[in-house]
Amino acid sequence: MTSTTWLEYDPEDDIAWRPLRAFWRLRADTIYLNHGSFGPAPEPVHLNQARWKHELDAQPMDFFVRAYEPSWLTARGALANWIGAQPDELAFVENATAAMNVVADSFPLDADDEVLLTDHEYGAVVRIWERACRRAGAKAPRIVPLPRPFRTTDEVVEAIASQLTPSTKLVVVSHITSPTAVILPVEQIVARLRAAGVAVAIDGPHAPAQVDLDLDTLDCDFYCASCHKWLSAPFGSGFLFVAPRWQSVIQPPLLSWGRLLPAKPRNWADEFIWSGTRDPSPYLAVPSAIEFLESIGRLAFRRRTHALARYARQRITSLTGLEPLVPDDPAWYGTMAHCPLPPGPPDELQRALWTECGIEVPIVHWGGDRFVRVSCHLYNHRADLDRLVEGLDRLLARGL
Ligand SMILES: Cc1ncc(COP(=O)(O)O)c(C=O)c1O
């Protein structure tokens, strides 16, 4: 299997891509269209993780005392290389939520400082910053509305930049948004905000695998991500990137040895190596997820999954007659189709799609409207999307 091989296949040809389905353990009774929330790992990643777990269980002392730290550093090195960062700028954490909590607990905020977030941010991230501002005695974070619909990247940058005030210390922005699946122009946003002297924390769990990352060139202040979404690493794997200018302020949430005695932590990231005894196999298996993706070829992966997302978008749009928020362009959306639905109760529709059609797909309430967010991975086929459209057609007609 080489990247050239998969790149040569027509991304619309379901039969050519069918063999990849066998890499996933998904249940036969489920059409899984929610990789964006919880992205299961393919078989080679499970096997790799199981190998690490076996090493741990077979000789815990040898594993923790001798093998663990060098293995953690090797895994981090592979990830750093893949996302264009220096190893010392990265620490493994369990998920993007953990990473954002570290940033919020460490970022120096005074009572008159202001934090901005866009109106497309993940709800838990908003809560994290509400608490951080409350603790600092600062005003609640300000929510900046982005243009609706999206037309140009300049308009997005301007929408944020026009809201800066002398008090703005930090902007928190998603690389790819959760409720709306939009790829935001983070390169332009960071350049503009850094020039204005404002720090940027990027919430990026959807980005690894969906888009290329080159964090040193991006030059954001913080980048928070999960590897258990599109990269399909084991659940419980994520990372925090901290630019060198902020590393001295970072506080580890769990203070432990940092490194195993007699070694002492040398920098901020070392504090994250040893945070108490735990199963680190999700982190150590991250390189196997990178290898799996690269064995398909990341471009081939993106072409195939975008072709599926585009197909879903076209079919749902012709069913509802409602226009999506972004232009039909891979610069604005990748593996997730996001389509408006007629008004109605989101939870009931999502439940009925599962109980009556065996389809797991999130129905999202955002900005006063109802949407469906359709995740497409290598195990999905057009037939899955046809079933979704049939289900939506039937259930919407029933007033759901
Ligand atoms: C944009 C965004 N940020 C943060 C998160 C939280 O990710 P995790 O649950 O992996 O910490 C999600 C999860 O869907 C998300 O979509």
The ligand as an SDF file (V2000), in Angstrom:
LIG
                    3D

 16 16  0  0  0  0  0  0  0  0999 V2000
  -13.4900   22.4460   18.4700 C   0  0  0  0  0  0  0  0  0  0  0  0
  -13.4360   21.4760   19.6140 C   0  0  0  0  0  0  0  0  0  0  0  0
  -12.7170   21.8000   20.6930 N   0  0  0  0  0  0  0  0  0  0  0  0
  -12.5700   20.9560   21.7300 C   0  0  0  0  0  0  0  0  0  0  0  0
  -13.1860   19.7360   21.7220 C   0  0  0  0  0  0  0  0  0  0  0  0
  -12.9640   18.8010   22.8750 C   0  0  0  0  0  0  0  0  0  0  0  0
  -12.2340   17.6890   22.4170 O   0  0  0  0  0  0  0  0  0  0  0  0
  -11.8970   16.5090   23.4410 P   0  0  0  0  0  0  0  0  0  0  0  0
  -13.2050   15.9820   23.9200 O   0  0  0  0  0  0  0  0  0  0  0  0
  -11.1170   15.5380   22.6260 O   0  0  0  0  0  0  0  0  0  0  0  0
  -11.1120   17.1300   24.5380 O   0  0  0  0  0  0  0  0  0  0  0  0
  -13.9810   19.3520   20.6470 C   0  0  0  0  0  0  0  0  0  0  0  0
  -14.6690   18.0570   20.6630 C   0  0  0  0  0  0  0  0  0  0  0  0
  -15.4710   17.7360   19.8320 O   0  0  0  0  0  0  0  0  0  0  0  0
  -14.1000   20.2420   19.5590 C   0  0  0  0  0  0  0  0  0  0  0  0
  -14.8320   19.9320   18.4930 O   0  0  0  0  0  0  0  0  0  0  0  0
  1  2  1  0
  2  3  1  0
  2 15  2  0
  3  4  2  0
  4  5  1  0
  5  6  1  0
  5 12  2  0
  6  7  1  0
  7  8  1  0
  8  9  2  0
  8 10  1  0
  8 11  1  0
 12 13  1  0
 12 15  1  0
 13 14  2  0
 15 16  1  0
M  END
$$$$
